[in-house]
Amino acid sequence: MIITRKKVLIGKRSKVMEKSSTPMRETHMKAAKVKWGVLGTAAIAVRDVIPAMQKGAWSEVRAIASRDGHKAKEAAKKLGIPQAYGSYEALLADPEIEAIYNPLPNHLHVPWSINAAEAGKHVLCEKPLSLTVAEAKTAVREALEFNGCGGENAPGRAGQVWRKDRRSIHGENASAMAEDA
């Protein structure tokens, strides 16, 4: 989704904005909130990312998972998240969840991001995306194959990095694909 002054672009659809005193986020995004699930109860997720997502007009954190069901329930209660799962697989199987935030330990970023993509979920992976360039290429390829969208939670020009990765995997013709995603 890309926001411009006059349009809200959602995938390949766009809505022309009308002049209004109501902020754009309130006008057009109430019905379009992304329903997020969080893989794990990492400190960065519980302390920083989930509270920020909950403040966002376009996101709704619906579920959290942990290998320890008790930890998931504690985090859900503390953060006001409606659903807690005692396994990552159960979260990925939830049809209500549209996107996954992956703050797992670094060596688990690629496998669980791929699992999420295979489950039809969009993925936001905490940095680093992977431990090697080969793993990063695999993760990007899988994200594109299963749902055409992926991202790394890194400051700066992350979008440019993803466009370069897509070109290196799919060739120079992928630049048009990168702009469409």
C-alpha positions as a printed Julia matrix, in Angstrom:
181×3 Matrix{Float64}:
   0.0     0.0     0.0
   1.38    3.37   -0.99
  -0.01    6.68    0.19
   0.21    9.78   -1.96
  -1.44   13.16   -1.46
  -4.34   12.38   -3.74
  -4.52    8.61   -3.92
  -4.41    5.57   -1.71
  -2.88    2.75   -3.73
  -3.82   -0.7    -2.5
  -2.17   -3.31   -4.66
  -3.28   -2.53   -8.18
  -6.39   -0.64   -7.08
  -6.46    3.06   -6.26
  -8.95    5.45   -4.75
  -8.87    9.15   -5.55
  -9.02   11.19   -2.36
 -11.53   13.97   -1.95
 -10.74   17.17   -0.08
 -11.88   16.69    3.5
 -11.09   17.86    6.98
 -10.94   14.21    8.07
  -7.39   12.84    7.95
  -6.72   10.37    5.13
  -5.98    7.53    7.54
  -9.34    7.88    9.26
 -11.29    8.31    6.03
 -10.03    5.37    4.02
  -8.28    2.92    6.27
 -10.82    1.91    8.92
 -12.06   -1.02    6.87
  -8.63   -1.85    5.45
  -6.64   -2.58    8.61
  -4.09   -5.35    8.17
  -4.59   -8.14   10.7
  -1.17   -9.04   12.08
   0.16  -12.06   13.9
   3.47  -11.99   15.78
   5.84  -14.96   15.85
   7.38  -14.99   19.31
   7.57  -12.79   22.36
  10.96  -11.18   21.72
  11.73   -8.08   23.76
  11.87   -5.84   20.67
   8.4    -7.03   19.67
   6.78   -6.69   23.09
   8.52   -3.47   24.07
   8.67   -1.52   20.8
   7.11   -2.96   17.66
   3.73   -4.28   18.87
   2.84   -1.06   20.77
   3.79    0.96   17.68
   1.69   -1.29   15.44
  -1.26   -0.92   17.82
  -1.06    2.85   17.47
  -1.09    2.6    13.68
  -4.3     3.42   11.85
  -3.68    0.63    9.32
  -2.72   -2.27   11.55
  -4.44   -4.49   14.07
  -2.41   -7.01   16.07
  -4.8    -9.97   16.33
  -2.55  -12.79   17.59
   0.79  -13.67   19.12
   2.51  -17.06   19.28
   5.28  -18.6    21.32
   6.67  -22.1    21.71
   5.59  -21.64   25.33
   1.81  -21.12   25.44
   2.04  -19.47   28.87
   4.44  -16.81   27.52
   2.11  -16.14   24.59
  -0.89  -15.75   26.93
   1.05  -13.39   29.24
   2.16  -11.21   26.33
  -1.35  -11.2    24.84
  -2.87  -10.16   28.16
  -0.26   -7.45   28.76
  -0.66   -5.99   25.24
  -4.4    -6.52   24.77
  -3.97   -8.98   21.91
  -7.11  -11.1    21.47
  -5.51  -14.45   20.53
  -2.49  -16.34   21.91
  -1.06  -19.52   20.4
   1.32  -22.07   21.92
   2.94  -22.8    18.56
   4.04  -20.86   15.51
   2.26  -23.35   13.25
  -1.09  -22.59   14.91
  -0.65  -18.88   14.26
   0.21  -19.48   10.6
  -2.89  -21.67   10.26
  -5.2   -18.87   11.49
  -7.15  -17.75    8.4
  -7.91  -14.36    9.97
  -4.22  -13.37   10.05
  -3.08  -11.57    6.89
   0.49  -10.63    7.79
   3.21  -11.9    10.09
   5.83   -9.94   12.02
   8.88  -12.16   12.6
  11.15  -11.07   15.5
  12.5   -14.58   16.14
  16.23  -15.22   16.69
  18.27  -14.46   13.56
  18.83  -18.07   12.52
  15.04  -18.59   12.45
  14.2   -15.57   10.29
  14.42  -17.3     6.91
  12.71  -20.62    7.73
   9.76  -19.04    9.55
   9.4   -16.22    7.03
   9.22  -18.84    4.29
   6.7   -20.87    6.33
   4.58  -17.73    6.68
   4.78  -16.98    2.94
   3.81  -20.57    2.15
   0.81  -20.11    4.45
  -0.24  -17.15    2.3
   0.79  -14.46    4.77
   2.68  -11.27    4.03
   5.87  -11.05    6.07
   7.72   -8.33    7.93
  10.96   -9.83    9.21
  13.12   -8.21   11.86
  16.67   -7.45   10.78
  18.81   -9.09    9.66
  16.67  -10.91    7.13
  19.21  -13.72    6.94
  22.66  -14.86    7.94
  23.91  -15.25    4.36
  23.27  -13.74    0.93
  22.07  -17.12   -0.34
  19.47  -17.31    2.44
  18.32  -13.77    1.66
  17.86  -14.64   -2.01
  15.88  -17.74   -1.04
  13.64  -15.73    1.3
  12.94  -13.05   -1.31
  12.28  -15.65   -4.01
   9.82  -17.49   -1.75
   8.03  -14.29   -0.74
   7.58  -13.35   -4.39
   6.48  -16.85   -5.37
   3.83  -17.24   -2.68
   2.4   -13.76   -2.3
   4.52  -11.13   -4.01
   5.3    -9.17   -0.86
   8.0    -9.23    1.79
  10.01   -6.82    3.87
  12.82   -6.46    6.35
  12.36   -4.22    9.36
  15.48   -2.14    8.79
  15.85    1.63    8.93
  16.72    3.62    5.87
  16.16    2.69    2.28
  14.88   -0.86    2.7
  12.67   -0.54   -0.36
  15.69    0.05   -2.57
  17.43   -3.02   -1.13
  14.41   -5.21   -1.94
  14.22   -3.85   -5.5
  17.92   -4.67   -6.01
  17.38   -8.19   -4.58
  14.47   -8.78   -6.93
  16.58   -7.72   -9.93
  19.43  -10.02   -8.89
  17.06  -12.98   -8.56
  14.74  -12.36  -11.49
  16.98  -10.32  -13.81
  16.69   -6.7   -14.86
  13.07   -7.17  -16.04
  12.04   -7.53  -12.41
  12.3    -3.78  -11.83
   8.76   -3.36  -13.19
   7.57   -6.17  -10.89
   9.19   -4.45   -7.91
   7.29   -1.27   -8.64
   3.97   -3.16   -8.81
   4.33   -4.94   -5.48
